[in-house]
């Protein structure tokens, strides 16, 4: 999600006629083409956000 949020505007700008679904597909292709090292910052953000969510959920219980 963090990758998609960060890159969606530039993909939409590069592909102004693309539909929402097509933009998602392009983003998916870009993600798959990235190396694990390139993905690492996004994966770390997702892991940190998951921990935050779980902590907030536990605090509400």
PQR file of N, CA, C, O and H, with PARSE charges and radii, in Angstrom:
ATOM      1  N   UNK A   1       0.812  -1.199   0.000 -0.4000 1.5000
ATOM      2  CA  UNK A   1       0.000   0.000   0.000 -0.0000 2.0000
ATOM      3  C   UNK A   1       0.859   1.268   0.000  0.5500 1.7000
ATOM      4  O   UNK A   1       0.548   2.237  -0.693 -0.5500 1.4000
ATOM      5  N   UNK A   2       1.921   1.252   0.769 -0.4000 1.5000
ATOM      6  CA  UNK A   2       2.758   2.447   0.831 -0.0000 2.0000
ATOM      7  C   UNK A   2       3.376   2.746  -0.531  0.5500 1.7000
ATOM      8  O   UNK A   2       3.460   3.906  -0.936 -0.5500 1.4000
ATOM      9  H   UNK A   2       2.174   0.465   1.331  0.4000 1.0000
ATOM     10  N   UNK A   3       3.804   1.711  -1.231 -0.4000 1.5000
ATOM     11  CA  UNK A   3       4.361   1.886  -2.570 -0.0000 2.0000
ATOM     12  C   UNK A   3       3.302   2.473  -3.494  0.5500 1.7000
ATOM     13  O   UNK A   3       3.560   3.439  -4.212 -0.5500 1.4000
ATOM     14  H   UNK A   3       3.735   0.769  -0.901  0.4000 1.0000
ATOM     15  N   UNK A   4       2.116   1.887  -3.472 -0.4000 1.5000
ATOM     16  CA  UNK A   4       1.032   2.352  -4.347 -0.0000 2.0000
ATOM     17  C   UNK A   4       0.660   3.796  -4.064  0.5500 1.7000
ATOM     18  O   UNK A   4       0.469   4.584  -4.991 -0.5500 1.4000
ATOM     19  H   UNK A   4       1.906   1.102  -2.889  0.4000 1.0000
ATOM     20  N   UNK A   5       0.556   4.148  -2.791 -0.4000 1.5000
ATOM     21  CA  UNK A   5       0.210   5.513  -2.428 -0.0000 2.0000
ATOM     22  C   UNK A   5       1.261   6.506  -2.918  0.5500 1.7000
ATOM     23  O   UNK A   5       0.939   7.596  -3.390 -0.5500 1.4000
ATOM     24  H   UNK A   5       0.711   3.509  -2.038  0.4000 1.0000
ATOM     25  N   UNK A   6       2.514   6.105  -2.796 -0.4000 1.5000
ATOM     26  CA  UNK A   6       3.606   6.998  -3.190 -0.0000 2.0000
ATOM     27  C   UNK A   6       3.712   7.160  -4.703  0.5500 1.7000
ATOM     28  O   UNK A   6       4.035   8.243  -5.191 -0.5500 1.4000
ATOM     29  H   UNK A   6       2.776   5.219  -2.413  0.4000 1.0000
ATOM     30  N   UNK A   7       3.447   6.110  -5.431 -0.4000 1.5000
ATOM     31  CA  UNK A   7       3.678   6.103  -6.881 -0.0000 2.0000
ATOM     32  C   UNK A   7       2.430   6.354  -7.723  0.5500 1.7000
ATOM     33  O   UNK A   7       2.548   6.626  -8.918 -0.5500 1.4000
ATOM     34  H   UNK A   7       3.185   5.231  -5.035  0.4000 1.0000
ATOM     35  N   UNK A   8       1.234   6.269  -7.129 -0.4000 1.5000
ATOM     36  CA  UNK A   8      -0.001   6.366  -7.903 -0.0000 2.0000
ATOM     37  C   UNK A   8      -0.074   7.663  -8.719  0.5500 1.7000
ATOM     38  O   UNK A   8      -0.444   7.625  -9.892 -0.5500 1.4000
ATOM     39  H   UNK A   8       1.138   6.049  -6.158  0.4000 1.0000
ATOM     40  N   UNK A   9       0.270   8.799  -8.122 -0.4000 1.5000
ATOM     41  CA  UNK A   9       0.158  10.078  -8.833 -0.0000 2.0000
ATOM     42  C   UNK A   9       1.065  10.109 -10.061  0.5500 1.7000
ATOM     43  O   UNK A   9       0.652  10.576 -11.122 -0.5500 1.4000
ATOM     44  H   UNK A   9       0.570   8.830  -7.169  0.4000 1.0000
ATOM     45  N   UNK A  10       2.285   9.619  -9.927 -0.4000 1.5000
ATOM     46  CA  UNK A  10       3.201   9.659 -11.076 -0.0000 2.0000
ATOM     47  C   UNK A  10       2.746   8.690 -12.166  0.5500 1.7000
ATOM     48  O   UNK A  10       2.873   8.996 -13.352 -0.5500 1.4000
ATOM     49  H   UNK A  10       2.620   9.239  -9.065  0.4000 1.0000
ATOM     50  N   UNK A  11       2.221   7.534 -11.785 -0.4000 1.5000
ATOM     51  CA  UNK A  11       1.725   6.574 -12.779 -0.0000 2.0000
ATOM     52  C   UNK A  11       0.516   7.168 -13.499  0.5500 1.7000
ATOM     53  O   UNK A  11       0.384   7.028 -14.715 -0.5500 1.4000
ATOM     54  H   UNK A  11       2.118   7.286 -10.822  0.4000 1.0000
ATOM     55  N   UNK A  12      -0.358   7.826 -12.755 -0.4000 1.5000
ATOM     56  CA  UNK A  12      -1.537   8.450 -13.362 -0.0000 2.0000
ATOM     57  C   UNK A  12      -1.112   9.575 -14.318  0.5500 1.7000
ATOM     58  O   UNK A  12      -1.703   9.750 -15.383 -0.5500 1.4000
ATOM     59  H   UNK A  12      -0.251   7.940 -11.767  0.4000 1.0000
ATOM     60  N   UNK A  13      -0.093  10.323 -13.927 -0.4000 1.5000
ATOM     61  CA  UNK A  13       0.414  11.402 -14.781 -0.0000 2.0000
ATOM     62  C   UNK A  13       1.024  10.840 -16.064  0.5500 1.7000
ATOM     63  O   UNK A  13       0.846  11.410 -17.140 -0.5500 1.4000
ATOM     64  H   UNK A  13       0.387  10.180 -13.062  0.4000 1.0000
ATOM     65  N   UNK A  14       1.744   9.721 -15.948 -0.4000 1.5000
ATOM     66  CA  UNK A  14       2.365   9.088 -17.109 -0.0000 2.0000
ATOM     67  C   UNK A  14       1.337   8.398 -18.008  0.5500 1.7000
ATOM     68  O   UNK A  14       1.579   8.187 -19.196 -0.5500 1.4000
ATOM     69  H   UNK A  14       1.888   9.258 -15.073  0.4000 1.0000
ATOM     70  N   UNK A  15       0.182   8.049 -17.421 -0.4000 1.5000
ATOM     71  CA  UNK A  15      -0.864   7.316 -18.146 -0.0000 2.0000
ATOM     72  C   UNK A  15      -2.216   7.983 -17.896  0.5500 1.7000
ATOM     73  O   UNK A  15      -3.073   7.404 -17.227 -0.5500 1.4000
ATOM     74  H   UNK A  15      -0.015   8.220 -16.456  0.4000 1.0000
ATOM     75  N   UNK A  16      -2.418   9.189 -18.424 -0.4000 1.5000
ATOM     76  CA  UNK A  16      -3.627   9.953 -18.089 -0.0000 2.0000
ATOM     77  C   UNK A  16      -4.934   9.297 -18.529  0.5500 1.7000
ATOM     78  O   UNK A  16      -5.984   9.591 -17.958 -0.5500 1.4000
ATOM     79  H   UNK A  16      -1.722   9.658 -18.967  0.4000 1.0000
ATOM     80  N   UNK A  17      -4.895   8.432 -19.513 -0.4000 1.5000
ATOM     81  CA  UNK A  17      -6.113   7.774 -20.000 -0.0000 2.0000
ATOM     82  C   UNK A  17      -6.408   6.467 -19.264  0.5500 1.7000
ATOM     83  O   UNK A  17      -7.452   5.856 -19.491 -0.5500 1.4000
ATOM     84  H   UNK A  17      -4.042   8.194 -19.977  0.4000 1.0000
ATOM     85  N   UNK A  18      -5.505   6.034 -18.391 -0.4000 1.5000
ATOM     86  CA  UNK A  18      -5.660   4.747 -17.711 -0.0000 2.0000
ATOM     87  C   UNK A  18      -6.806   4.795 -16.706  0.5500 1.7000
ATOM     88  O   UNK A  18      -7.025   5.799 -16.029 -0.5500 1.4000
ATOM     89  H   UNK A  18      -4.657   6.530 -18.206  0.4000 1.0000
ATOM     90  N   UNK A  19      -7.523   3.690 -16.632 -0.4000 1.5000
ATOM     91  CA  UNK A  19      -8.591   3.571 -15.642 -0.0000 2.0000
ATOM     92  C   UNK A  19      -7.977   3.231 -14.287  0.5500 1.7000
ATOM     93  O   UNK A  19      -6.784   2.947 -14.182 -0.5500 1.4000
ATOM     94  H   UNK A  19      -7.346   2.875 -17.183  0.4000 1.0000
ATOM     95  N   UNK A  20      -8.815   3.266 -13.256 -0.4000 1.5000
ATOM     96  CA  UNK A  20      -8.350   2.921 -11.910 -0.0000 2.0000
ATOM     97  C   UNK A  20      -7.737   1.522 -11.899  0.5500 1.7000
ATOM     98  O   UNK A  20      -6.666   1.314 -11.328 -0.5500 1.4000
ATOM     99  H   UNK A  20      -9.785   3.496 -13.341  0.4000 1.0000
ATOM    100  N   UNK A  21      -8.409   0.574 -12.521 -0.4000 1.5000
ATOM    101  CA  UNK A  21      -7.910  -0.795 -12.578 -0.0000 2.0000
ATOM    102  C   UNK A  21      -6.605  -0.920 -13.337  0.5500 1.7000
ATOM    103  O   UNK A  21      -5.715  -1.670 -12.935 -0.5500 1.4000
ATOM    104  H   UNK A  21      -9.279   0.743 -12.984  0.4000 1.0000
ATOM    105  N   UNK A  22      -6.491  -0.189 -14.431 -0.4000 1.5000
ATOM    106  CA  UNK A  22      -5.254  -0.225 -15.215 -0.0000 2.0000
ATOM    107  C   UNK A  22      -4.085   0.365 -14.419  0.5500 1.7000
ATOM    108  O   UNK A  22      -2.962  -0.134 -14.488 -0.5500 1.4000
ATOM    109  H   UNK A  22      -7.214   0.420 -14.757  0.4000 1.0000
ATOM    110  N   UNK A  23      -4.360   1.417 -13.672 -0.4000 1.5000
ATOM    111  CA  UNK A  23      -3.310   2.010 -12.841 -0.0000 2.0000
ATOM    112  C   UNK A  23      -2.848   1.000 -11.795  0.5500 1.7000
ATOM    113  O   UNK A  23      -1.652   0.873 -11.534 -0.5500 1.4000
ATOM    114  H   UNK A  23      -5.273   1.822 -13.616  0.4000 1.0000
ATOM    115  N   UNK A  24      -3.789   0.292 -11.204 -0.4000 1.5000
ATOM    116  CA  UNK A  24      -3.436  -0.751 -10.239 -0.0000 2.0000
ATOM    117  C   UNK A  24      -2.570  -1.830 -10.864  0.5500 1.7000
ATOM    118  O   UNK A  24      -1.619  -2.309 -10.247 -0.5500 1.4000
ATOM    119  H   UNK A  24      -4.761   0.395 -11.416  0.4000 1.0000
ATOM    120  N   UNK A  25      -2.899  -2.207 -12.077 -0.4000 1.5000
ATOM    121  CA  UNK A  25      -2.118  -3.226 -12.781 -0.0000 2.0000
ATOM    122  C   UNK A  25      -0.698  -2.727 -13.064  0.5500 1.7000
ATOM    123  O   UNK A  25       0.267  -3.471 -12.893 -0.5500 1.4000
ATOM    124  H   UNK A  25      -3.672  -1.818 -12.578  0.4000 1.0000
ATOM    125  N   UNK A  26      -0.572  -1.483 -13.491 -0.4000 1.5000
ATOM    126  CA  UNK A  26       0.749  -0.897 -13.763 -0.0000 2.0000
ATOM    127  C   UNK A  26       1.571  -0.856 -12.476  0.5500 1.7000
ATOM    128  O   UNK A  26       2.754  -1.195 -12.472 -0.5500 1.4000
ATOM    129  H   UNK A  26      -1.356  -0.879 -13.630  0.4000 1.0000
ATOM    130  N   UNK A  27       0.931  -0.438 -11.392 -0.4000 1.5000
ATOM    131  CA  UNK A  27       1.635  -0.392 -10.105 -0.0000 2.0000
ATOM    132  C   UNK A  27       2.096  -1.789  -9.696  0.5500 1.7000
ATOM    133  O   UNK A  27       3.206  -1.958  -9.190 -0.5500 1.4000
ATOM    134  H   UNK A  27      -0.030  -0.163 -11.396  0.4000 1.0000
ATOM    135  N   UNK A  28       1.250  -2.780  -9.914 -0.4000 1.5000
ATOM    136  CA  UNK A  28       1.619  -4.160  -9.603 -0.0000 2.0000
ATOM    137  C   UNK A  28       2.810  -4.635 -10.418  0.5500 1.7000
ATOM    138  O   UNK A  28       3.694  -5.317  -9.900 -0.5500 1.4000
ATOM    139  H   UNK A  28       0.348  -2.643 -10.324  0.4000 1.0000
ATOM    140  N   UNK A  29       2.828  -4.275 -11.680 -0.4000 1.5000
ATOM    141  CA  UNK A  29       3.945  -4.654 -12.546 -0.0000 2.0000
ATOM    142  C   UNK A  29       5.235  -3.983 -12.087  0.5500 1.7000
ATOM    143  O   UNK A  29       6.300  -4.601 -12.075 -0.5500 1.4000
ATOM    144  H   UNK A  29       2.109  -3.721 -12.100  0.4000 1.0000
ATOM    145  N   UNK A  30       5.125  -2.705 -11.708 -0.4000 1.5000
ATOM    146  CA  UNK A  30       6.307  -1.987 -11.224 -0.0000 2.0000
ATOM    147  C   UNK A  30       6.831  -2.629  -9.940  0.5500 1.7000
ATOM    148  O   UNK A  30       8.041  -2.768  -9.761 -0.5500 1.4000
ATOM    149  H   UNK A  30       4.260  -2.203 -11.718  0.4000 1.0000
ATOM    150  N   UNK A  31       5.917  -3.022  -9.045 -0.4000 1.5000
ATOM    151  CA  UNK A  31       6.301  -3.659  -7.784 -0.0000 2.0000
ATOM    152  C   UNK A  31       7.025  -4.980  -8.059  0.5500 1.7000
ATOM    153  O   UNK A  31       8.063  -5.260  -7.460 -0.5500 1.4000
ATOM    154  H   UNK A  31       4.934  -2.910  -9.190  0.4000 1.0000
ATOM    155  N   UNK A  32       6.474  -5.784  -8.962 -0.4000 1.5000
ATOM    156  CA  UNK A  32       7.080  -7.071  -9.275 -0.0000 2.0000
ATOM    157  C   UNK A  32       8.464  -6.913  -9.891  0.5500 1.7000
ATOM    158  O   UNK A  32       9.328  -7.771  -9.711 -0.5500 1.4000
ATOM    159  H   UNK A  32       5.631  -5.556  -9.449  0.4000 1.0000
ATOM    160  N   UNK A  33       8.676  -5.820 -10.615 -0.4000 1.5000
ATOM    161  CA  UNK A  33       9.962  -5.598 -11.285 -0.0000 2.0000
ATOM    162  C   UNK A  33      11.037  -5.113 -10.325  0.5500 1.7000
ATOM    163  O   UNK A  33      12.217  -5.104 -10.677 -0.5500 1.4000
ATOM    164  H   UNK A  33       7.975  -5.123 -10.761  0.4000 1.0000
ATOM    165  N   UNK A  34      10.653  -4.711  -9.126 -0.4000 1.5000
ATOM    166  CA  UNK A  34      11.626  -4.183  -8.168 -0.0000 2.0000
ATOM    167  C   UNK A  34      12.372  -5.314  -7.468  0.5500 1.7000
ATOM    168  O   UNK A  34      11.837  -6.407  -7.283 -0.5500 1.4000
ATOM    169  H   UNK A  34       9.695  -4.718  -8.841  0.4000 1.0000
ATOM    170  N   UNK A  35      13.605  -5.037  -7.086 -0.4000 1.5000
ATOM    171  CA  UNK A  35      14.386  -6.005  -6.322 -0.0000 2.0000
ATOM    172  C   UNK A  35      13.920  -5.983  -4.865  0.5500 1.7000
ATOM    173  O   UNK A  35      13.227  -5.059  -4.439 -0.5500 1.4000
ATOM    174  H   UNK A  35      14.040  -4.149  -7.236  0.4000 1.0000
ATOM    175  N   UNK A  36      14.305  -7.002  -4.117 -0.4000 1.5000
ATOM    176  CA  UNK A  36      13.964  -7.044  -2.695 -0.0000 2.0000
ATOM    177  C   UNK A  36      14.534  -5.830  -1.969  0.5500 1.7000
ATOM    178  O   UNK A  36      13.909  -5.301  -1.050 -0.5500 1.4000
ATOM    179  H   UNK A  36      14.868  -7.752  -4.464  0.4000 1.0000
ATOM    180  N   UNK A  37      15.703  -5.395  -2.377 -0.4000 1.5000
ATOM    181  CA  UNK A  37      16.339  -4.235  -1.745 -0.0000 2.0000
ATOM    182  C   UNK A  37      15.534  -2.963  -2.021  0.5500 1.7000
ATOM    183  O   UNK A  37      15.400  -2.114  -1.140 -0.5500 1.4000
ATOM    184  H   UNK A  37      16.211  -5.825  -3.124  0.4000 1.0000
ATOM    185  N   UNK A  38      15.008  -2.830  -3.217 -0.4000 1.5000
ATOM    186  CA  UNK A  38      14.191  -1.668  -3.560 -0.0000 2.0000
ATOM    187  C   UNK A  38      12.859  -1.687  -2.806  0.5500 1.7000
ATOM    188  O   UNK A  38      12.321  -0.637  -2.456 -0.5500 1.4000
ATOM    189  H   UNK A  38      15.117  -3.520  -3.932  0.4000 1.0000
ATOM    190  N   UNK A  39      12.334  -2.892  -2.558 -0.4000 1.5000
ATOM    191  CA  UNK A  39      11.067  -3.038  -1.846 -0.0000 2.0000
ATOM    192  C   UNK A  39      11.217  -2.831  -0.334  0.5500 1.7000
ATOM    193  O   UNK A  39      10.244  -2.517   0.352 -0.5500 1.4000
ATOM    194  H   UNK A  39      12.771  -3.746  -2.842  0.4000 1.0000
ATOM    195  N   UNK A  40      12.408  -3.004   0.165 -0.4000 1.5000
ATOM    196  CA  UNK A  40      12.656  -3.032   1.607 -0.0000 2.0000
ATOM    197  C   UNK A  40      12.043  -1.847   2.376  0.5500 1.7000
ATOM    198  O   UNK A  40      11.398  -2.080   3.398 -0.5500 1.4000
ATOM    199  H   UNK A  40      13.198  -3.259  -0.393  0.4000 1.0000
ATOM    200  N   UNK A  41      12.213  -0.592   1.937 -0.4000 1.5000
ATOM    201  CA  UNK A  41      11.626   0.515   2.718 -0.0000 2.0000
ATOM    202  C   UNK A  41      10.105   0.421   2.824  0.5500 1.7000
ATOM    203  O   UNK A  41       9.531   0.761   3.858 -0.5500 1.4000
ATOM    204  H   UNK A  41      12.738  -0.403   1.107  0.4000 1.0000
ATOM    205  N   UNK A  42       9.462  -0.033   1.771 -0.4000 1.5000
ATOM    206  CA  UNK A  42       8.006  -0.150   1.771 -0.0000 2.0000
ATOM    207  C   UNK A  42       7.542  -1.298   2.671  0.5500 1.7000
ATOM    208  O   UNK A  42       6.539  -1.181   3.375 -0.5500 1.4000
ATOM    209  H   UNK A  42       9.929  -0.310   0.931  0.4000 1.0000
ATOM    210  N   UNK A  43       8.277  -2.397   2.638 -0.4000 1.5000
ATOM    211  CA  UNK A  43       7.959  -3.542   3.487 -0.0000 2.0000
ATOM    212  C   UNK A  43       8.126  -3.155   4.955  0.5500 1.7000
ATOM    213  O   UNK A  43       7.303  -3.524   5.793 -0.5500 1.4000
ATOM    214  H   UNK A  43       9.092  -2.492   2.067  0.4000 1.0000
ATOM    215  N   UNK A  44       9.179  -2.419   5.265 -0.4000 1.5000
ATOM    216  CA  UNK A  44       9.405  -1.981   6.641 -0.0000 2.0000
ATOM    217  C   UNK A  44       8.291  -1.054   7.119  0.5500 1.7000
ATOM    218  O   UNK A  44       7.834  -1.163   8.257 -0.5500 1.4000
ATOM    219  H   UNK A  44       9.848  -2.118   4.585  0.4000 1.0000
ATOM    220  N   UNK A  45       7.857  -0.149   6.255 -0.4000 1.5000
ATOM    221  CA  UNK A  45       6.744   0.743   6.618 -0.0000 2.0000
ATOM    222  C   UNK A  45       5.482  -0.064   6.885  0.5500 1.7000
ATOM    223  O   UNK A  45       4.755   0.217   7.837 -0.5500 1.4000
ATOM    224  H   UNK A  45       8.228  -0.061   5.331  0.4000 1.0000
ATOM    225  N   UNK A  46       5.220  -1.055   6.058 -0.4000 1.5000
ATOM    226  CA  UNK A  46       4.026  -1.890   6.224 -0.0000 2.0000
ATOM    227  C   UNK A  46       4.092  -2.677   7.527  0.5500 1.7000
ATOM    228  O   UNK A  46       3.088  -2.799   8.229 -0.5500 1.4000
ATOM    229  H   UNK A  46       5.811  -1.283   5.284  0.4000 1.0000
ATOM    230  N   UNK A  47       5.264  -3.209   7.854 -0.4000 1.5000
ATOM    231  CA  UNK A  47       5.417  -3.962   9.101 -0.0000 2.0000
ATOM    232  C   UNK A  47       5.212  -3.057  10.311  0.5500 1.7000
ATOM    233  O   UNK A  47       4.562  -3.450  11.280 -0.5500 1.4000
ATOM    234  H   UNK A  47       6.080  -3.110   7.283  0.4000 1.0000
ATOM    235  N   UNK A  48       5.764  -1.852  10.257 -0.4000 1.5000
ATOM    236  CA  UNK A  48       5.605  -0.908  11.361 -0.0000 2.0000
ATOM    237  C   UNK A  48       4.142  -0.502  11.515  0.5500 1.7000
ATOM    238  O   UNK A  48       3.644  -0.375  12.633 -0.5500 1.4000
ATOM    239  H   UNK A  48       6.293  -1.533   9.470  0.4000 1.0000
ATOM    240  N   UNK A  49       3.462  -0.301  10.401 -0.4000 1.5000
ATOM    241  CA  UNK A  49       2.059   0.087  10.457 -0.0000 2.0000
ATOM    242  C   UNK A  49       1.202  -1.061  10.989  0.5500 1.7000
ATOM    243  O   UNK A  49       0.232  -0.825  11.710 -0.5500 1.4000
ATOM    244  H   UNK A  49       3.867  -0.405   9.492  0.4000 1.0000
ATOM    245  N   UNK A  50       1.542  -2.276  10.649 -0.4000 1.5000
ATOM    246  CA  UNK A  50       0.807  -3.435  11.151 -0.0000 2.0000
ATOM    247  C   UNK A  50       0.957  -3.528  12.671  0.5500 1.7000
ATOM    248  O   UNK A  50      -0.015  -3.797  13.377 -0.5500 1.4000
ATOM    249  H   UNK A  50       2.330  -2.469  10.063  0.4000 1.0000
ATOM    250  N   UNK A  51       2.163  -3.308  13.169 -0.4000 1.5000
ATOM    251  CA  UNK A  51       2.389  -3.331  14.617 -0.0000 2.0000
ATOM    252  C   UNK A  51       1.587  -2.223  15.295  0.5500 1.7000
ATOM    253  O   UNK A  51       0.999  -2.441  16.355 -0.5500 1.4000
ATOM    254  H   UNK A  51       2.952  -3.090  12.596  0.4000 1.0000
ATOM    255  N   UNK A  52       1.559  -1.036  14.688 -0.4000 1.5000
ATOM    256  CA  UNK A  52       0.789   0.081  15.241 -0.0000 2.0000
ATOM    257  C   UNK A  52      -0.681  -0.285  15.315  0.5500 1.7000
ATOM    258  O   UNK A  52      -1.336  -0.055  16.331 -0.5500 1.4000
ATOM    259  H   UNK A  52       2.036  -0.859  13.827  0.4000 1.0000
ATOM    260  N   UNK A  53      -1.194  -0.854  14.241 -0.4000 1.5000
ATOM    261  CA  UNK A  53      -2.597  -1.247  14.184 -0.0000 2.0000
ATOM    262  C   UNK A  53      -2.911  -2.281  15.270  0.5500 1.7000
ATOM    263  O   UNK A  53      -3.903  -2.154  15.986 -0.5500 1.4000
ATOM    264  H   UNK A  53      -0.662  -1.041  13.415  0.4000 1.0000
ATOM    265  N   UNK A  54      -2.066  -3.293  15.384 -0.4000 1.5000
ATOM    266  CA  UNK A  54      -2.301  -4.347  16.377 -0.0000 2.0000
ATOM    267  C   UNK A  54      -2.265  -3.778  17.791  0.5500 1.7000
ATOM    268  O   UNK A  54      -3.056  -4.191  18.640 -0.5500 1.4000
ATOM    269  H   UNK A  54      -1.259  -3.396  14.802  0.4000 1.0000
ATOM    270  N   UNK A  55      -1.364  -2.842  18.056 -0.4000 1.5000
ATOM    271  CA  UNK A  55      -1.283  -2.222  19.373 -0.0000 2.0000
ATOM    272  C   UNK A  55      -2.545  -1.418  19.671  0.5500 1.7000
ATOM    273  O   UNK A  55      -3.085  -1.488  20.776 -0.5500 1.4000
ATOM    274  H   UNK A  55      -0.722  -2.507  17.367  0.4000 1.0000
ATOM    275  N   UNK A  56      -3.009  -0.662  18.696 -0.4000 1.5000
ATOM    276  CA  UNK A  56      -4.230   0.124  18.882 -0.0000 2.0000
ATOM    277  C   UNK A  56      -5.442  -0.779  19.075  0.5500 1.7000
ATOM    278  O   UNK A  56      -6.318  -0.486  19.890 -0.5500 1.4000
ATOM    279  H   UNK A  56      -2.571  -0.605  17.799  0.4000 1.0000
ATOM    280  N   UNK A  57      -5.489  -1.861  18.335 -0.4000 1.5000
ATOM    281  CA  UNK A  57      -6.604  -2.795  18.449 -0.0000 2.0000
ATOM    282  C   UNK A  57      -6.589  -3.448  19.828  0.5500 1.7000
ATOM    283  O   UNK A  57      -7.644  -3.609  20.441 -0.5500 1.4000
ATOM    284  H   UNK A  57      -4.777  -2.099  17.673  0.4000 1.0000
ATOM    285  N   UNK A  58      -5.418  -3.823  20.321 -0.4000 1.5000
ATOM    286  CA  UNK A  58      -5.310  -4.449  21.637 -0.0000 2.0000
ATOM    287  C   UNK A  58      -5.691  -3.462  22.736  0.5500 1.7000
ATOM    288  O   UNK A  58      -6.277  -3.853  23.745 -0.5500 1.4000
ATOM    289  H   UNK A  58      -4.561  -3.693  19.823  0.4000 1.0000
ATOM    290  N   UNK A  59      -5.362  -2.195  22.547 -0.4000 1.5000
ATOM    291  CA  UNK A  59      -5.675  -1.176  23.552 -0.0000 2.0000
ATOM    292  C   UNK A  59      -7.179  -0.935  23.639  0.5500 1.7000
ATOM    293  O   UNK A  59      -7.676  -0.543  24.695 -0.5500 1.4000
ATOM    294  H   UNK A  59      -4.886  -1.878  21.727  0.4000 1.0000
ATOM    295  N   UNK A  60      -7.904  -1.157  22.563 -0.4000 1.5000
ATOM    296  CA  UNK A  60      -9.350  -0.954  22.542 -0.0000 2.0000
ATOM    297  C   UNK A  60     -10.102  -2.137  23.153  0.5500 1.7000
ATOM    298  O   UNK A  60     -11.261  -2.002  23.544 -0.5500 1.4000
ATOM    299  H   UNK A  60      -7.500  -1.475  21.705  0.4000 1.0000
ATOM    300  N   UNK A  61      -9.459  -3.269  23.232 -0.4000 1.5000
ATOM    301  CA  UNK A  61     -10.131  -4.488  23.736 -0.0000 2.0000
ATOM    302  C   UNK A  61     -10.289  -4.476  25.236  0.5500 1.7000
ATOM    303  O   UNK A  61     -10.830  -5.422  25.808 -0.5500 1.4000
ATOM    304  H   UNK A  61      -8.517  -3.379  22.914  0.4000 1.0000
TER
END
